[in-house]
């Protein structure tokens, strides 16, 4: 086996361009396979960080007539509910223990170095109970806080609390 290894090394040293291409191709292949596995592992194999993730369901509206419209064809089957539709549906549904509605967006806030665009999630007061989670500090939303022109209430993520506010425990109720 040692003689075979020496022979392989001598052959590769004689054909350096071929060896470089072969080693580069192997490196790219291994790197690509590792990257793809990392994504697949994180998205498909690891469970969601919630209690009983298999019981979470997403519900969308569909408009089949949009399939033939060039601009609307991409989203005909996954249209989010409007807030009035959500409230009507929530009042009449009997299949789920609880339901919530959310929307992702971005918001311009005043940062230390000027305005900053931050990602936000707008959610109904029932979102935390649906996900069966509670805030680490402070409190969750109350039922009367997700009404039009209701009080301005916000939760910040753990990451934002650490990065933006340095993990200050006295931040609750000040923003």
C-alpha positions as MATLAB code, in Angstrom:
seq = 'XXXXXXXXXXXXXXXXXXXXXXXXXXXXXXXXXXXXXXXXXXXXXXXXXXXXXXXXXXXXXXXXXXXXXXXXXXXXXXXXXXXXXXXXXXXXXXXXXXXXXXXXXXXXXXXXXXXXXXXXXXXXXXXXXXXXXXXXXXXXXXXXXXXXXXXXXXXXXXXXXXXXXXXXXXXXXXX';
ca = [
       0.000    0.000    0.000;
       2.891    2.357    0.753;
       4.349    1.699   -2.698;
       0.971    2.485   -4.315;
       0.757    5.750   -2.383;
       4.270    6.775   -3.506;
       3.392    5.897   -7.102;
       0.182    7.991   -6.955;
       2.052   10.987   -5.518;
       4.795   10.740   -8.196;
       2.164   10.563  -10.932;
       0.298   13.580   -9.547;
       3.535   15.581   -9.248;
       4.372   14.851  -12.900;
       0.942   16.108  -14.027;
       0.436   19.138  -11.824;
      -2.290   20.820  -13.905;
      -4.355   17.625  -13.945;
      -3.797   17.160  -10.210;
      -4.833   20.760   -9.494;
      -8.012   20.412  -11.537;
      -8.855   17.066   -9.941;
      -8.266   18.348   -6.394;
     -10.220   21.567   -7.124;
     -13.125   19.564   -8.541;
     -13.193   17.320   -5.480;
     -13.048   20.339   -3.152;
     -15.942   22.042   -4.971;
     -18.006   18.850   -4.919;
     -17.436   18.222   -1.228;
     -18.138   21.888   -0.395;
     -21.361   21.912   -2.422;
     -22.575   18.650   -0.874;
     -21.827   19.952    2.625;
     -23.652   23.233    1.948;
     -26.708   21.497    0.525;
     -26.840   19.058    3.433;
     -26.604   21.931    5.929;
     -29.597   23.664    4.348;
     -31.630   20.464    4.034;
     -30.808   19.497    7.622;
     -31.863   22.886    8.973;
     -35.050   23.131    6.896;
     -36.325   19.553    6.633;
     -34.881   17.433    9.412;
     -34.770   19.643   12.488;
     -38.131   20.237   14.171;
     -39.531   23.727   14.646;
     -38.605   25.259   18.002;
     -42.199   25.092   19.264;
     -44.204   22.694   21.369;
     -45.931   20.117   19.121;
     -44.814   21.584   15.765;
     -46.690   18.880   13.838;
     -49.963   20.456   14.988;
     -49.192   23.871   13.469;
     -51.102   24.576   10.256;
     -50.936   27.483    7.798;
     -54.176   28.439    6.063;
     -54.320   30.498    2.863;
     -57.050   31.706    0.539;
     -57.068   30.670   -3.108;
     -58.366   32.446   -6.192;
     -58.264   29.892   -9.057;
     -59.304   32.560  -11.587;
     -55.930   34.276  -10.997;
     -54.064   31.324  -12.567;
     -54.486   32.819  -16.036;
     -53.459   36.356  -15.054;
     -49.767   36.991  -15.881;
     -49.039   39.126  -12.813;
     -51.198   37.248  -10.286;
     -50.480   33.661  -11.411;
     -47.582   33.171   -8.962;
     -49.727   33.773   -5.881;
     -53.178   32.413   -6.733;
     -52.987   29.620   -4.154;
     -51.315   31.285   -1.151;
     -53.083   34.552   -0.423;
     -53.062   35.550    3.225;
     -56.306   36.357    4.962;
     -57.305   39.959    5.523;
     -57.916   40.971    9.141;
     -61.735   41.163    8.729;
     -61.747   37.731    7.032;
     -59.544   36.360    9.821;
     -61.884   37.674   12.521;
     -64.937   36.183   10.784;
     -63.182   32.866   10.227;
     -61.895   32.742   13.803;
     -65.387   33.334   15.208;
     -66.858   30.494   13.110;
     -64.112   27.863   13.081;
     -64.416   24.772   15.290;
     -61.498   22.659   14.052;
     -58.544   24.323   15.789;
     -57.728   24.941   19.441;
     -56.703   28.511   18.601;
     -55.824   30.536   15.519;
     -53.629   33.551   14.831;
     -52.753   35.804   11.929;
     -49.418   37.407   11.112;
     -47.735   39.511    8.469;
     -44.036   40.114    7.830;
     -42.866   43.576    6.949;
     -40.052   46.026    7.620;
     -40.136   49.219    9.632;
     -37.932   52.280    9.747;
     -36.730   53.051   13.274;
     -34.390   55.622   14.754;
     -31.070   53.931   15.385;
     -27.910   55.174   17.069;
     -26.348   56.034   13.689;
     -29.533   57.327   12.020;
     -32.594   55.629   10.518;
     -32.474   51.856   10.236;
     -34.758   49.420    8.409;
     -35.615   46.445   10.645;
     -37.688   43.342    9.874;
     -40.913   43.065   11.860;
     -43.775   40.622   12.300;
     -47.235   42.001   12.943;
     -49.345   39.392   14.721;
     -52.657   38.949   16.465;
     -52.712   38.720   20.249;
     -53.278   34.957   20.007;
     -49.975   34.258   18.201;
     -47.969   33.413   21.321;
     -50.654   31.054   22.621;
     -50.860   29.317   19.221;
     -47.087   28.793   19.273;
     -47.292   27.831   22.964;
     -44.518   30.177   23.948;
     -44.087   33.094   26.315;
     -41.742   36.077   26.354;
     -38.580   35.707   28.405;
     -39.081   39.181   29.887;
     -42.198   41.299   30.157;
     -45.545   39.963   28.989;
     -47.282   38.800   25.851;
     -50.065   40.588   24.024;
     -53.452   41.025   25.664;
     -56.647   40.341   23.677;
     -57.642   44.026   23.399;
     -54.276   45.106   22.030;
     -54.725   43.864   18.467;
     -57.646   46.100   17.567;
     -57.577   49.002   15.074;
     -56.207   52.148   16.748;
     -55.346   50.077   19.841;
     -52.398   50.718   22.123;
     -48.888   50.569   20.654;
     -47.395   47.356   22.032;
     -44.313   45.506   20.810;
     -42.182   42.491   21.625;
     -38.563   42.356   20.554;
     -36.644   39.234   19.684;
     -33.961   37.852   21.955;
     -31.369   38.641   19.287;
     -32.500   42.288   19.033;
     -32.534   42.585   22.824;
     -28.918   41.438   23.008;
     -27.578   43.243   19.918;
     -29.464   46.528   20.129;
     -29.968   46.936   23.875;
     -27.044   44.952   25.271;
     -29.284   42.556   27.214;
     -30.481   45.383   29.494;
     -33.156   43.896   31.770;
     -34.544   47.357   32.558;
     -35.622   47.868   28.909;
     -39.082   46.334   29.527;
     -41.723   49.060   29.352;
     -39.366   51.804   28.161;
     -39.645   51.656   24.380;
];
